Amino acid sequence: MKRKILATVLVLAVSASMLLSGCGGKGTNTADASKAKTLVFAQGADPRGLDPAFVDDGESAKVIVNVYDGLLKYKKDSTELEPGLATEWTISPDGKEYTFKLRQGVKFHDGTDFNAEAVKFSIERQLPPKRTDDMPYASFTYGPVDKVVVVDTYTVKILLKEAYTPFLSNLAMALAAPIVSPAAVQKYGDKFIENPVGTGPFKFVKWDKGQSIQLERNDDYWGEKAKVGKLIFQFTKENSVRATQLITGAVDIIDGVDSNNVAEIEKAGAVMAEDEGMNINYMAFNTSRAPFNDAKLREAISHAINREELVKFLYQGYAKVANSYMPSFIPGYNDKVTPYEYNPEKAKAMLKELGKENLEINMIVYSNPRPYNPAGQKLAESIQGYLLKVGIKSKINVYTWTEYKKKTQQGEGDILFYGWTGDNGDPDNFLSLLDSNEIASSLNVAKFKNAEVDKLLKAARGTPNGAERDKMYQDIQTIATKEAPWLPISNAKSMAAYSKKVTGFKYHPTGVIFFNGVDKQ
């Protein structure tokens, strides 16, 4: 009898415990379950680095926006600005003084305080005399900045040398603009690029080069807390392998989707995400030396390439032919310009006239897919075929993305392939790639110099948004189309694919992904 009573008591005790855990402990269990979730995102290559001052690539940006915050941020579906680490701001009537009130009580991931001194530190490390040529975004993000003044613990003023219309938009960008922990930069020195410390929704855990980066949720985040406990960026070079990883459940999300894999992905029940991309895919000539310091030769080469056929073949409806140096929906787009038309006979005649009918050149290209060119090196190989038809022999050197960036900085290649995903929706962000002042930073990969373009860029930056400013950018496109430092090729859709278990996934127009809004069932 005693045994039966004891058994009954134990059953009741267990039942009560289960009821209590199901009621009073509900919030804790939900939090624990959320923290146990791991989300795996596969992309084509490692970041170049995780210090926002020293990188300019999308692979880096996708990690950085989840580890750091900026003073301002973009809304989820646009480049419209909203408060970030700054809660409010004012601009002086002459457009040269910006005052920011900062969010209080925010901590960096290392436990140190976010404050006005941290903002001053993050900006001044990218200003002369500290700024170096290894900081690709510093000059056009902070070029107009004269000095940064700490007013009090949570108020900072940024003084400009001249009015600069894109300045606020630049402060929300994924690169250069994020605020870093001064203590961590001082602690790690040159290794900070591999040991990032920000205030963002995820904390850095580790980076296994060539394999993955692991982040964990920042439970003390001031904004929308992440819905998963771990976020892993996995690096898989081949498009087809990433597609297979998604289909088999080895990863949850992939980007750089090759159009050839779309049907297979959809058949397996995964979800395709397609958004109009704010990007440009182009072929650049090295205009700093022979043979392509000759604009007539650049024109002749342009006539040799059938862009419509190329885009249709390589991207199969997931990109459209680009006719200018930025997407058509960006303010200041010039719809009156088009690159030199496809005319191989004219190309041959011009080459003969220039004495270049037996020209031999070197091309360099990246091996991994890019958001603006998921076909990777196939683009260069296709161009090689067109050039051979007009008598031009070419050699292609292929590099991983990190190696490729170094080669472009070193000036390798007569022709190189590049692209750009817009950071802020402003025309200056695209056309600054033609600024001769950005040759040193490597953003101007064509090493193009044109005094009129430089003059127009400078004037447009100090002109308020509107028709007058738009006209300046349209004039730049007219000049560039004639001089042909690039051959614009395509504007790609932003393409990713994800498991049906994933919710809340969306590309931002700037090409990054804010993973604190993404969940996994």
JOUR-V291847 format. One record per backbone hydrogen bond with DSSP energy under -1.0 kcal/mol. CO is the residue of the C=O (numbers start at 0). NH is the residue of the N-H. If there is no record, write none. Layout:
BEGIN
co/nh
CO/NH
CO/NH
END
This chain:
BEGIN
co/nh
0/4
1/5
2/6
3/7
4/8
5/9
6/10
7/11
8/12
9/13
10/14
11/15
12/16
13/17
14/18
15/19
16/20
17/21
18/22
19/24
22/25
24/28
25/29
26/30
27/31
28/32
29/33
30/34
31/35
33/36
33/228
36/228
36/229
38/231
39/251
39/252
40/233
41/254
42/235
50/53
51/175
56/60
57/61
59/63
60/64
62/65
63/66
63/67
65/201
66/199
68/178
69/84
70/83
70/85
72/81
74/77
79/74
81/72
84/102
85/83
87/100
89/98
91/94
95/159
96/91
97/157
98/89
99/155
100/86
100/87
105/113
107/110
111/107
114/118
115/119
116/120
117/121
118/122
119/123
120/124
122/125
123/126
126/129
126/130
131/134
136/140
137/141
138/142
141/144
143/160
146/158
148/156
151/154
152/115
153/101
154/150
154/151
155/99
156/148
157/97
158/145
158/146
163/166
165/169
166/170
168/171
169/172
170/71
174/176
180/184
181/185
182/186
183/187
184/188
187/190
188/191
190/193
191/194
192/49
196/180
197/108
200/217
202/215
205/213
207/210
207/211
210/234
211/207
212/232
213/204
213/205
214/230
215/202
216/218
217/220
228/216
229/38
230/214
231/40
232/212
233/42
237/241
238/242
239/243
240/244
241/245
242/246
243/247
244/249
244/250
251/498
252/41
253/496
257/260
260/264
261/265
262/266
263/267
264/269
265/268
270/497
272/495
274/493
276/278
277/421
279/419
280/488
280/489
281/417
282/486
283/415
284/286
293/297
294/298
295/299
296/300
297/301
298/302
300/303
301/304
302/342
304/306
305/309
306/310
307/311
308/312
309/313
310/314
311/315
314/317
317/492
319/490
326/329
329/332
342/346
343/347
344/348
345/349
346/350
347/351
348/352
349/353
350/355
351/354
355/358
358/392
360/394
361/413
361/414
362/396
364/398
372/369
372/375
374/377
375/378
376/380
377/381
378/382
379/383
380/384
381/385
382/386
383/387
384/388
386/389
386/391
387/390
392/360
394/362
396/364
398/366
399/403
400/404
401/405
402/406
403/407
404/408
405/409
406/411
407/410
413/285
414/363
415/283
417/281
419/279
425/428
426/430
427/431
429/432
430/433
431/434
434/437
435/438
437/443
438/441
442/444
443/446
445/286
449/453
450/454
451/455
452/456
453/457
454/458
455/459
456/460
459/462
460/164
465/469
466/470
467/471
468/472
469/473
470/474
471/475
472/476
473/477
474/478
475/479
476/480
477/481
478/482
479/483
484/284
486/282
488/321
489/280
490/319
493/274
495/272
496/253
497/270
498/501
500/520
502/518
507/510
511/507
512/514
513/516
514/517
518/502
END
